[in-house]
Amino acid sequence: LTVGNGEKLKILASGSTILNTNQKRLNLHEMLYVSEITKNLLSVSKLTTEKNNFVEFHSNHCFVKDKVTWRVLVQGTINDGLY
């Protein structure tokens, strides 16, 4: 896995998981485990293209919303510059 500074990190495992929200279950596939990364990262492009959702960013929080119902599925807050 190549990160922002060009460094290559070893992927130790991959798999699937379920993100349960109040509105629906999001099945997340092709999850990668990289022990050197200490934060959970989520691909916005995969979330929006494969799961029929959209992400709305604000100055200190973000929402993952269903494209059909516009209901908030997940709310995130900014922490150390990351949502």
C-alpha positions as CSV (number, residue, x, y, z in Angstrom):
1,L,0.0,0.0,0.0
2,T,1.5,3.3,-1.0
3,V,0.7,6.2,1.3
4,G,0.8,10.0,0.8
5,N,4.5,10.5,1.3
6,G,5.3,7.7,-1.2
7,E,6.2,5.2,1.4
8,K,5.2,1.6,0.7
9,L,3.6,-0.3,3.6
10,K,3.0,-4.1,3.8
11,I,-0.6,-5.3,3.7
12,L,-0.8,-8.2,6.2
13,A,-4.4,-9.3,5.5
14,S,-7.6,-8.4,3.7
15,G,-11.2,-9.2,4.2
16,S,-14.7,-7.9,4.7
17,T,-16.6,-6.4,7.6
18,I,-20.1,-4.9,8.3
19,L,-20.6,-1.3,9.4
20,N,-23.9,-1.2,11.3
21,T,-25.8,2.1,11.2
22,N,-29.2,3.1,12.5
23,Q,-30.5,3.0,9.0
24,K,-28.9,0.1,7.3
25,R,-25.9,-2.3,7.3
26,L,-23.0,-1.4,5.1
27,N,-21.1,-4.4,3.9
28,L,-17.5,-3.3,3.3
29,H,-15.3,-5.5,1.1
30,E,-11.6,-5.5,0.3
31,M,-10.7,-4.1,3.7
32,L,-6.9,-4.0,4.2
33,Y,-5.0,-4.6,7.4
34,V,-1.7,-2.6,7.6
35,S,-0.2,-2.7,11.1
36,E,1.8,0.4,10.6
37,I,-1.3,2.5,10.1
38,T,-2.8,3.5,13.5
39,K,-6.0,5.1,12.2
40,N,-9.0,3.4,10.5
41,L,-9.2,4.8,6.9
42,L,-12.2,4.6,4.6
43,S,-12.2,5.1,0.9
44,V,-14.8,7.8,0.1
45,S,-14.8,6.9,-3.6
46,K,-15.6,3.2,-2.8
47,L,-18.2,4.2,-0.3
48,T,-20.0,6.5,-2.8
49,T,-19.7,4.4,-6.0
50,E,-20.3,0.9,-4.6
51,K,-22.8,1.6,-1.8
52,N,-25.2,4.2,-3.2
53,N,-24.2,6.8,-0.6
54,F,-22.8,10.3,-0.7
55,V,-20.5,12.1,1.8
56,E,-21.2,15.7,2.9
57,F,-18.2,17.5,4.5
58,H,-18.4,20.5,6.8
59,S,-15.7,22.4,8.7
60,N,-15.7,20.1,11.8
61,H,-17.9,17.1,10.9
62,C,-19.1,15.0,8.0
63,F,-22.1,12.9,7.1
64,V,-22.5,9.7,5.1
65,K,-26.0,9.8,3.6
66,D,-28.1,7.4,1.6
67,K,-28.5,8.7,-2.0
68,V,-32.2,7.7,-2.1
69,T,-33.5,8.8,1.3
70,W,-30.9,11.4,2.2
71,R,-30.9,9.9,5.7
72,V,-27.7,10.2,7.7
73,L,-26.1,6.8,8.1
74,V,-23.0,7.8,9.9
75,Q,-21.7,11.1,11.3
76,G,-18.0,11.7,11.8
77,T,-16.1,14.5,13.5
78,I,-12.7,15.9,12.6
79,N,-9.8,14.8,14.8
80,D,-6.2,15.7,14.1
81,G,-7.2,16.9,10.6
82,L,-9.0,13.6,9.7
83,Y,-12.7,13.0,9.5
